[in-house]
Amino acid sequence: MIESLKGSLPEWLSNLGPYPDIVFLSKVSLYRNIEGYRFSSCAPDKEKTEILASLREGIKTLQDFDNVFPLVELSDFEKEFLFERHFIPESLIQNGIHSAVAPNSAQNNILLINADEHLQISSISSGLKIQEPYSECDQIDDILNTEFEFSYDKKLGFLTSSPKRVGTGLEISVFVYLPAVVIIGVVSDLMEDLEKNNYSMDGTYLDGGGVMGSLFCIQNEFTLGVSEENIIEKTNIQINNVIQKEIDAREYLMKNARYETEDKIWRSYGIITNARFLALGDFLNLSSAVRLGVGLGLIKNLSILDLNRLTILSQPGHLYLENGEYLDLREENILRAEFIRKKTGG
């Protein structure tokens, strides 16, 4: 059903934004609920069915959103594919009976129905780029606001099931690679600094409680009482501070542990370009070190864009759909290694 998506790359995987070796992507979302219905978390199936039907009809007023995919009609592998592209949350892989997702043709703007809220309007960009995706979400919101009455309170703003989204309903998620910060052991300090400023920082890919690939998601935990412009401005400041922490950590490593750092980078490069069996967690950790090497100017024949694409395309849902049939874990790891060798010239 999602063949049209499988055969093309999202726009944000086709270009690089600011600080690409550190910032993987920025995702801006606006959360809205339709007046007269209970929140998705407590709405009965009948209401969810009505919300889904109403929003599917309303989406037709938008240009470039020709495909609406009801999740109930998709296989688990197809839903995993959508999760890997940051279109749906992981919770909808097993659930989402009354949910649907509608990406535009460039796959950078996504509408999600009946997930955390009735409607999530999102835009994804490469690197640290917040204003442009926010403007795209805002335009979509304005159009749909002529079709629907969204739940709104004059004092509080937009009403949502999550207290942290009440107000503007604006959520900004910035995914950052922090391998040097991880190596020198100051992740906890950075998390504490962000929490003091009402931001969360969580690992993106987790395995047994650990963070794979040194990739973290930083998110604002407030929208009430502030404008969208203030949230965007503050988020840019916080992310630039995080970027500087990673730059400082890299300089520290190259000054105090140059040979150990370069050895880690080149060993990782050698493995991903020559491995015959590669688990996802191993690849994420190794590619993070390789990304560090590209960012430091040590590795010349791989680009950040190459690594961005490999990060998404080597994940299970993408490999399963590309292969056309179910893979057990052993077959998946063999296919991943073969795919990465071909793409890296190994």
N, C-alpha and C positions, 0 to 999 in steps of 0.2 A: 504493500500500500504506500510505502514511503520511498518508492523507487526514484521519484523525482529529486528527493533530497540526497539519496545515496550517491547519485551520479555527479554531484557538484559540491564544491567547497563553500562554506559560508564566507561572506565578504570579509569578516574579521580574521579569517585564516588566509586571506589573499594579500594582505598588506600589513605593514608595521606601524604602530603608533609611537608616541613618545616613551622613552626609557624602555625599549622592547626587551632588553636582556634581563630586566628586573620585573617589569609589569607585563604579565601575560595578557590580561584582558580587563576591561571595565564593563560592568553590567549595571544599567540604570533601570529601575522598575517603579511604576506607579500602581498602587493597589486600590481597587474600587469595589464597592458593593452596590447592588441595585436596591433602591428604596422599596420597602414592602415585603422583602424576603429576609428570612433568618440567615445568619452567617453560615458559610459552608460547613463549618465544624459541627453545627447543631441542626442544620436544615434537614427535613425528612426527604426521602428519595423523590417524592412527588415534586417538591419545590426545586430540587436540584435538576430534575428533568426539565422543568419549565424554564429555569435559568439558562440551562444549556441551549435549549431550543431558541430562546429569545436572543441570546448573545450570538449564536450562529447566524441568525437572520440579520442582526444588527451589523455584523462584520461585513456583510455584503455592501454596505455603504462606503467601505474603505477600498481604495485602489491597491492592487498588488497583494491582496490576501486571498488568493483564489483557492487555496487548499486548507481545509479544516479537517484535522485528524482526530476523530473520537478515539480515546485511548482504549476503550473496550473492544475496538475492532483490530487492535494491534497485538502482535506477539510480544512476549517478554523481551526478546532480542531487539525488536523494533523500538520498544520503550527505552531499553537500555541505550540504544543508539541516540535517542532524543536526549536522554539524561547526559550522555557524554558530550553532546554539543551544547549543553547548558540551556536546553529548551524547557525541561521539566525537572522538578525536584526528585530525588531518589525515592521518596515515599510513594510516588505515583507509578513506579515500576510494577509493584504488586497490587496497587489499588487503582483508583482513577476510573471507576465504572461510569461515573457521570461527568468525567472531565474530558476536555479536548484541547488541542494545541493548534495554533494557526501561525506559521512563519510566513514572512513575505518572501518574494523570489530571491532576494539577496541573503536571506537567512540571518539578517542582523536585527530585524524587528520581530518580536514574538508576542502573540496574544495567548494567554493561558486561562482557561475557563474552569471554574469549580476546583481550584486547588486550595491554597490557604484562604483566599478570598474569592468572591464571585469572578473577578477579573483581575489579571495581572498583565500590565502593558510593559514590555521590556525592550530594551535596545542594547546590543552588545557591540563594543568596539575594541580594536586591538590597542594594547598599550594604555597609558594613562590619558584617557580622553573622556571627559564627563559631560561637558556642556553640550556637545553635538548630540550624543545619544539622548540626553535629557530633552533637548528641543524636539527630537523626533517623537519621543513618548508624549510630550506635551501636545503636539499637533494631533496625534491619534486620539488622545484624551478629549481634546476640544471637539473633534468630529463626533465621537461616540456620546459625548455629553449632550448633543442635540437629539440623540436617539433614546437615551436612557436618563432617568433621574437617579443620580448616584446619592447614596446615603451621606448626608452632610448636616453638620450642626454649626450654627453661626458663631458659637464661641470656640468649639473644639476643632472644627474643620471636618475633613473626611473621616467617616467612622469605619473602623476595621475591627476584626476579631482580636488582633494583637495590639496591646496598648502602645507598643513602641512604634506602630505605624499610624496611630491616630494623629490627625493634623494634616500634613501635606500628603501623607501616604507615599512618600518618596523614600526608596531604599537604594543606596549605592553600594555595590559590591565590587571591590577591586582585588584582583588575584595577583599576588606578588611572589616571585621566587627570591628566597632569602638563604641561599646555601652558605654564604660566609657568616651570616648572623648565627646560623645553626651551628657551624663548626666551632666558632669561638664561644658559644654557649650563653648568648644574651637574649634568647627568645623570650624567656619569662619576663625579663625587665621591659622588653618592648611591649609585650602584652599588657603589663601593668600600666605603662604610660598611656596606651591607647584607651584602656578601660577608664582611666581618670578623666578622659575627654569624651566619654560616652561612645566609644567604638569597641567592637569586638574583633578578635583575631583568632581564627580557627584553621586547623589543617584542612586542606581540600581533599586529599587522598589519605585515608587512615587505614592502618593495618595493626590490629592488636593494641590500639591506643597510641601508636606512633604515627608520625606524619611522614608519608612517603613523598620523596621528590622535593622536599623543602618548599612546597607551594602552599601558601596561606591565603585565606579570604578575609579581607578587612571590610567591615560593614558599619554603617552608622546605626546607632541604637536609639535614635531620637528623631522625631519630626514635629512634635507638638510645640507650638509657640514660636516657631521660627519659619522663615520663608524658604522656598526652594533655593533661592540664590544664596542664602546664608549657609544652607547645608552643603551646597556644591563648593562654596568658597572654603568652608572649614575642612571638608573632605580633601580637597586639593592640598591644603596645608599639611594635614596629617599624613597623607600618602607621600608627599615630598620629604617629610621628616623621616619616614620609614626608608625611602630610597637612599637618603643620605646615610642612614645607619648601615645599610648594606654596603654602600661605597666605602665608608670608613672601615668596616670589617674586612673588606677585600684588601684595602691598603695595609691594614694590620697584618693580614696573612702573608702578603707578598713581601713585607718587610721582615717579619719574624719567623715565618715558616714557608719560605718560598719553595724549597725543594719538595717538602711534604705535600704542599698544595698542588704543585705541578705534577707530581707523581700520581696523586689522586685523579687529577683531570685526565692525564694521558692513559692511565690504566682503564678508566671508565670509557674513554674514546675507543681504546683497543677492543674492549669487550663488546660494546654495542655494534661495532662495525664488523665483528667476526663471530659473534655468538651463534650457536646452533640451537640453543634452547634458552628462552628468555621469559621469565615470569614478569607480569605487569609491574609489580612492586620493584623488582630489580631494575627494570628499564627506567622507571620514574626516578629512582635514586641515581642511577648512572647518568641519565640524560641531564639531570640537574647539575651534576659536576661538569659535564660537557658544556652546558650552557654557560657556566661560570668561566670555562676556558675560552669560549667565544667572546664573552663580555670583556675578558682581560686581554683579548687580542692574541691569544696563544694558538687557537685553532682557526685556521683560515678557510678550510674547504667545506665547512658546514656553516649554515647561516641560522640566525634566530628563527627566521620564517620556516626553515626546514624542521627545526626542533618543535616549533609550535604545532605544525601539521602532524608530525610523528606522535606527539603527545595525545592528540585526539584520535588519529586514524589507527593507532596500535592498540586501542582499548577493545575489550571483548565484544561489545555490540557491533562495532565497525568491522571487526575481523569475521564475526559470524555472518553478517549480512554480505560481506564481500565474498566469503567462501560459498555462500548459498545453502549451507546446511549446518546442523549442530556440530560443535567441536567439543570434545572433552578437554579437560585442563591441559593434558599432555600435548594434544594436537594444537591447542591454542598457543601454547608456549613455543612450539616448533614453528608454527606459522608466523608468529610475531617476530621471532628471530630472523626468519627468512625475509619477511617484508622489510624489516629495518636494514638488513644487510644490503638489499637491493637499493633502497632509498638513500643510503649513505655511501654507496660505492664500495662496500666491504667485500 
